């Protein structure tokens, strides 16, 4: 036998013995030994049985629990998902954070089933974490579980469900999105309107209703979504939204009018002198999209605006209008 072959065999034996030693140390009574063993497992993780790691998620030491989750994440076996889901309910916030991140790393088709099962967990935080991981998978298998979760008693679960449903882009979810559009929680209404804006014109009434919501963030989302639809009723609603008390809503309305290239440049000129720079930028950019040559003098006035962002937007729009 050649020397290099002998060396390879010796290294293999030593590696196996080292691996066995590390696995044995995982069950040491000394917490420091358990921690070190987990940090040194990287090179042999493929040979470590899950049953050696899963009990460590119940370890008395939070660092051991966290390191065990990281090891399971690297192994990537979907059989570990139920145990990691339970770790989302851990009392230690670092363990919880690592568990949530680990769940999103399981992206194989085999991960769908245990995550769907986790999407009915009695703990709201665990339930929401399962849905968050399902969002990344975009599995049609999850559709029934996500629709059910959209009506959960926990706002955090409903919100994650609506966002995950939006990723599936299925016409089946539209009734659920409409229900979520009137949810008591404004963040859920906002997420639902955002998702609906990518559907056809049948959602315009929902977005128009959202443009009058009591919460300004919902109104801003609604007028942003209306920018996908070029109908006169939409333009009228967006013009009305430019009178909103919140400048953030005004900005989104102006931006949407620009996207639609609505012939309303005369109505937008007043916003070139708005006290908020972001609104002036939105107005300048919208005028560039609309392309009315008559607005160039007003846009040129912004080239000396105290805000450099406004100056850049005006310059870009002038060039755009002149190139039409």
Backbone torsions as a table, in degrees:
resi	resn	phi	psi	omega
1	UNK	NA	134.5	-179.1
2	UNK	-70.0	158.0	-176.7
3	UNK	-59.0	-44.6	-176.9
4	UNK	-65.8	-30.9	177.0
5	UNK	-69.4	-40.5	177.4
6	UNK	-62.6	-42.9	179.9
7	UNK	-62.9	-40.3	179.5
8	UNK	-62.5	-44.1	-179.7
9	UNK	-64.3	-41.9	-179.9
10	UNK	-64.0	-43.2	-179.9
11	UNK	-63.2	-37.4	-179.9
12	UNK	-65.2	-43.1	179.6
13	UNK	-64.9	-44.9	-179.6
14	UNK	-63.3	-39.7	179.3
15	UNK	-63.6	-41.1	179.5
16	UNK	-64.5	-43.1	-179.8
17	UNK	-65.0	-39.0	178.6
18	UNK	-64.6	-42.2	178.2
19	UNK	-60.9	-44.1	179.1
20	UNK	-62.3	-37.9	179.1
21	UNK	-65.0	-43.4	179.6
22	UNK	-63.1	-42.8	179.5
23	UNK	-62.5	-39.7	177.7
24	UNK	-63.9	-37.1	-178.2
25	UNK	-71.5	-19.2	177.3
26	UNK	-60.7	-22.8	-176.5
27	UNK	-108.2	16.2	179.5
28	UNK	-65.7	151.1	176.3
29	UNK	-75.5	-16.7	-179.9
30	UNK	-87.8	117.4	-176.4
31	UNK	-62.0	-35.3	179.3
32	UNK	-65.4	-35.9	177.7
33	UNK	-65.6	-42.6	178.8
34	UNK	-62.4	-42.1	179.6
35	UNK	-62.4	-47.9	-178.8
36	UNK	-63.1	-41.6	-179.8
37	UNK	-60.2	-41.6	180.0
38	UNK	-66.2	-35.9	179.8
39	UNK	-73.1	-21.0	-177.5
40	UNK	-99.3	5.4	-176.7
41	UNK	-78.0	-14.8	-170.0
42	UNK	-46.4	-47.0	-174.4
43	UNK	-72.2	-15.2	-176.9
44	UNK	-123.3	14.8	-175.6
45	UNK	-55.5	-34.9	-178.2
46	UNK	-63.3	-20.2	-178.0
47	UNK	-102.2	0.7	-177.2
48	UNK	-90.9	118.5	178.5
49	UNK	-65.5	144.4	179.8
50	UNK	-58.4	-35.6	-177.1
51	UNK	-63.9	-15.7	176.3
52	UNK	-82.2	-25.0	-176.2
53	UNK	-99.0	-36.0	-174.4
54	UNK	-57.1	-40.8	178.6
55	UNK	-61.1	-23.2	-178.2
56	UNK	-71.5	-13.3	175.5
57	UNK	-72.0	-10.6	176.0
58	UNK	-106.4	8.6	-177.4
59	UNK	-59.7	150.0	-179.8
60	UNK	-70.0	-19.5	-177.4
61	UNK	-98.2	125.7	-177.0
62	UNK	-64.6	-35.7	179.5
63	UNK	-64.5	-39.9	177.1
64	UNK	-63.2	-43.7	179.5
65	UNK	-60.9	-42.8	-179.1
66	UNK	-65.7	-45.2	-179.9
67	UNK	-64.4	-35.5	178.4
68	UNK	-65.3	-40.0	177.9
69	UNK	-63.5	-43.1	179.8
70	UNK	-62.1	-38.0	178.0
71	UNK	-66.0	-42.9	178.7
72	UNK	-64.3	-36.1	177.3
73	UNK	-62.1	-43.4	-179.2
74	UNK	-68.1	-35.5	177.7
75	UNK	-65.3	-41.8	174.3
76	UNK	76.7	18.6	178.3
77	UNK	-82.9	120.1	-176.8
78	UNK	-61.9	-17.2	177.7
79	UNK	-63.3	-18.3	-179.9
80	UNK	-83.6	-10.4	-174.2
81	UNK	-58.8	-46.8	179.8
82	UNK	-55.9	-40.9	-179.7
83	UNK	-69.0	-38.3	179.0
84	UNK	-68.5	-36.3	175.3
85	UNK	-58.7	-43.7	178.6
86	UNK	-61.7	-32.3	-179.7
87	UNK	-68.3	-19.6	175.9
88	UNK	-63.8	-24.5	177.1
89	UNK	-88.9	11.2	-179.1
90	UNK	-62.9	154.1	180.0
91	UNK	-77.4	-18.8	-177.5
92	UNK	-93.3	123.0	-176.8
93	UNK	-62.4	-31.6	178.2
94	UNK	-67.1	-39.5	177.8
95	UNK	-64.9	-43.0	179.3
96	UNK	-59.4	-47.1	-178.8
97	UNK	-61.3	-44.8	179.7
98	UNK	-65.4	-38.9	179.9
99	UNK	-64.1	-44.2	179.6
100	UNK	-62.0	-42.5	179.2
101	UNK	-65.9	-40.8	-179.1
102	UNK	-62.0	-40.8	-178.9
103	UNK	-59.0	-35.4	-178.2
104	UNK	-75.3	-9.6	179.3
105	UNK	-85.2	-12.7	179.8
106	UNK	-86.9	100.5	-172.6
107	UNK	-118.3	14.6	178.0
108	UNK	-87.1	157.9	179.5
109	UNK	-56.5	-28.9	-178.9
110	UNK	-68.9	-14.8	-179.4
111	UNK	-77.4	-20.3	-174.6
112	UNK	-60.0	-49.2	-174.6
113	UNK	-58.9	-52.2	179.9
114	UNK	-66.1	-30.3	177.7
115	UNK	-71.3	-39.1	176.3
116	UNK	-62.3	-39.7	177.7
117	UNK	-64.1	-37.9	178.6
118	UNK	-69.9	-18.0	-179.7
119	UNK	-77.6	16.1	172.3
120	UNK	-133.7	23.3	-177.4
121	UNK	-69.2	142.3	179.9
122	UNK	-67.2	-22.9	177.9
123	UNK	-84.4	121.0	-175.2
124	UNK	-59.4	-39.0	-177.9
125	UNK	-67.3	-39.0	177.4
126	UNK	-66.9	-44.3	179.2
127	UNK	-57.2	-47.7	-179.5
128	UNK	-64.6	-37.8	179.5
129	UNK	-65.6	-38.2	177.9
130	UNK	-64.0	-40.9	179.9
131	UNK	-68.2	-39.2	177.9
132	UNK	-59.3	-42.4	178.3
133	UNK	-67.9	-36.3	177.4
134	UNK	-65.6	-31.6	178.2
135	UNK	-56.4	-44.9	-179.0
136	UNK	-67.3	-31.3	179.9
137	UNK	-72.5	-32.8	-178.5
138	UNK	53.4	45.7	-177.8
139	UNK	-90.8	128.2	177.5
140	UNK	-63.4	-24.3	177.6
141	UNK	-58.6	-28.4	-174.6
142	UNK	-81.9	-7.9	-173.4
143	UNK	-53.0	-51.5	179.6
144	UNK	-59.6	-41.0	-179.2
145	UNK	-67.1	-37.1	-179.2
146	UNK	-71.3	-39.5	177.7
147	UNK	-63.3	-41.8	177.5
148	UNK	-62.3	-41.9	-178.8
149	UNK	-66.3	-25.3	179.3
150	UNK	-64.9	-13.3	179.1
151	UNK	-115.6	19.7	-179.2
152	UNK	-66.6	157.5	179.3
153	UNK	-75.3	-5.7	-177.1
154	UNK	-106.6	122.3	-178.4
155	UNK	-56.6	-39.6	-178.1
156	UNK	-64.7	-31.6	177.5
157	UNK	-73.4	-43.9	-179.9
158	UNK	-60.8	-42.3	-178.8
159	UNK	-63.9	-47.2	179.3
160	UNK	-61.1	-36.7	-179.6
161	UNK	-65.6	-43.3	-179.3
162	UNK	-64.3	-43.0	179.7
163	UNK	-65.5	-42.4	179.2
164	UNK	-65.0	-39.1	177.7
165	UNK	-62.5	-38.2	180.0
166	UNK	-61.0	-33.6	179.6
167	UNK	-66.0	-26.0	-178.0
168	UNK	-78.2	-21.9	177.0
169	UNK	48.8	49.3	179.9
170	UNK	-109.8	140.3	179.1
171	UNK	-64.2	-20.3	-179.6
172	UNK	-65.4	-21.1	-173.7
173	UNK	-88.8	-9.7	-174.2
174	UNK	-57.8	-44.7	177.0
175	UNK	-58.6	-37.7	179.0
176	UNK	-67.1	-41.2	178.3
177	UNK	-62.6	-38.5	180.0
178	UNK	-64.3	-40.8	176.8
179	UNK	-62.9	-40.7	-179.6
180	UNK	-69.4	-22.6	179.0
181	UNK	-66.3	-14.4	176.1
182	UNK	-119.7	21.3	178.9
183	UNK	-62.1	148.0	178.2
184	UNK	-61.1	-25.7	-177.8
185	UNK	-88.5	121.3	-177.9
186	UNK	-62.2	-32.2	178.9
187	UNK	-65.4	-33.6	178.2
188	UNK	-73.2	-40.7	176.2
189	UNK	-59.9	-41.8	-179.8
190	UNK	-62.7	-46.0	-180.0
191	UNK	-63.5	-38.6	-179.7
192	UNK	-66.1	-43.3	179.1
193	UNK	-65.2	-38.0	176.5
194	UNK	-60.0	-45.9	179.8
195	UNK	-65.6	-40.9	-178.0
196	UNK	-65.8	-27.9	-175.1
197	UNK	-65.1	-11.9	179.6
198	UNK	-97.7	7.1	176.3
199	UNK	-95.0	-168.6	-177.1
200	UNK	-83.3	-172.1	-174.1
201	UNK	-65.1	-10.5	179.7
202	UNK	-65.0	-16.3	-178.5
203	UNK	-91.0	-3.3	-178.2
204	UNK	-55.3	-45.5	178.1
205	UNK	-57.9	-35.4	178.6
206	UNK	-65.7	-42.0	179.9
207	UNK	-70.0	-37.4	176.9
208	UNK	-62.5	-40.3	176.8
209	UNK	-64.2	-40.6	179.0
210	UNK	-63.9	-28.6	179.7
211	UNK	-67.6	-11.3	177.7
212	UNK	-111.9	13.9	-177.4
213	UNK	-61.6	154.0	179.9
214	UNK	-70.5	-24.2	-178.7
215	UNK	-94.7	127.3	-175.0
216	UNK	-66.2	-29.3	179.4
217	UNK	-67.3	-36.4	176.7
218	UNK	-68.0	-42.7	178.3
219	UNK	-60.5	-42.7	-179.8
220	UNK	-62.2	-41.2	178.6
221	UNK	-65.4	-40.2	-178.5
222	UNK	-64.1	-46.7	-178.7
223	UNK	-69.6	-29.3	173.8
224	UNK	-65.0	-43.9	178.6
225	UNK	-65.1	-33.0	179.6
226	UNK	-63.8	-20.3	178.2
227	UNK	-65.5	-4.5	177.0
228	UNK	-89.3	-6.8	-171.3
229	UNK	-128.4	119.9	-176.8
230	UNK	-96.9	77.5	175.2
231	UNK	-124.7	153.4	-177.5
232	UNK	-61.3	-39.3	179.7
233	UNK	-63.6	-31.2	177.8
234	UNK	-69.8	-46.4	179.4
235	UNK	-58.8	-42.6	179.5
236	UNK	-63.3	-40.6	178.8
237	UNK	-66.6	-37.5	179.5
238	UNK	-69.1	-38.6	175.8
239	UNK	-62.7	-39.8	176.8
240	UNK	-62.7	-37.5	-178.4
241	UNK	-68.8	-19.4	177.0
242	UNK	-70.8	-8.1	175.7
243	UNK	-96.6	5.9	-176.7
244	UNK	-61.0	151.1	-179.4
245	UNK	-70.9	-22.6	-178.9
246	UNK	-100.1	127.5	-177.5
247	UNK	-64.3	-27.4	179.4
248	UNK	-62.8	-38.2	177.9
249	UNK	-69.2	-42.2	178.2
250	UNK	-58.0	-46.2	-179.7
251	UNK	-58.2	-47.1	-179.3
252	UNK	-64.8	-36.9	179.1
253	UNK	-64.7	-43.5	179.0
254	UNK	-64.2	-43.2	179.1
255	UNK	-60.1	-43.5	179.2
256	UNK	-64.5	-39.5	177.3
257	UNK	-62.0	-36.1	177.1
258	UNK	-67.2	-42.6	178.7
259	UNK	-59.9	-37.5	-179.4
260	UNK	-79.6	-7.7	-176.1
261	UNK	53.3	37.9	-178.4
262	UNK	-66.2	139.5	-178.3
263	UNK	-76.8	65.5	-175.4
264	UNK	-128.1	28.2	-175.5
265	UNK	-57.1	-36.1	179.6
266	UNK	-61.7	-33.1	-179.8
267	UNK	-76.5	-20.7	-175.6
268	UNK	-93.3	-15.8	-176.5
269	UNK	-57.6	-35.8	-177.8
270	UNK	-61.5	-27.1	-177.0
271	UNK	-79.5	-6.9	176.3
272	UNK	-69.8	-14.8	178.4
273	UNK	-114.4	18.7	179.8
274	UNK	-63.6	148.7	-177.1
275	UNK	-68.2	-23.1	-179.7
276	UNK	-94.2	124.2	-177.3
277	UNK	-60.1	-37.8	-179.1
278	UNK	-61.8	-33.7	178.2
279	UNK	-71.5	-41.3	177.3
280	UNK	-61.8	-40.4	177.8
281	UNK	-62.3	-45.3	179.8
282	UNK	-61.1	-42.6	-178.9
283	UNK	-66.1	-44.2	179.0
284	UNK	-62.3	-43.9	-179.6
285	UNK	-65.4	-41.5	179.5
286	UNK	-62.6	-41.1	179.0
287	UNK	-64.3	-33.2	175.7
288	UNK	-65.6	-37.6	178.1
289	UNK	-69.4	-40.7	-178.3
290	UNK	-67.6	-38.9	171.5
291	UNK	78.5	32.1	178.3
292	UNK	-85.6	115.6	-176.0
293	UNK	-59.4	-29.0	-177.0
294	UNK	-66.4	-14.8	-177.8
295	UNK	-88.5	-3.2	-176.2
296	UNK	-60.2	-43.2	178.8
297	UNK	-57.4	-43.0	179.3
298	UNK	-66.0	-37.1	178.0
299	UNK	-67.0	-36.6	179.1
300	UNK	-63.9	-30.9	177.8
301	UNK	-62.1	-24.8	-178.9
302	UNK	-80.8	-7.9	-179.2
303	UNK	-67.8	-13.5	175.7
304	UNK	-112.7	16.2	178.7
305	UNK	-59.6	144.6	179.7
306	UNK	-63.7	-19.1	-179.5
307	UNK	-97.5	123.9	-177.3
308	UNK	-66.3	-29.7	177.6
309	UNK	-64.2	-38.3	177.5
310	UNK	-66.5	-42.8	178.9
311	UNK	-58.4	-45.8	-178.9
312	UNK	-64.9	-42.2	179.6
313	UNK	-63.1	-41.6	180.0
314	UNK	-65.1	-45.7	180.0
315	UNK	-60.4	-44.6	179.5
316	UNK	-62.6	-40.9	-177.7
317	UNK	-70.4	-38.6	177.1
318	UNK	-58.3	-46.8	-179.8
319	UNK	-62.9	-38.0	-178.2
320	UNK	-67.9	-43.9	-180.0
321	UNK	-64.4	-43.0	-178.1
322	UNK	-67.4	-24.2	-179.4
323	UNK	-86.7	-8.4	-179.5
324	UNK	-67.5	NA	NA
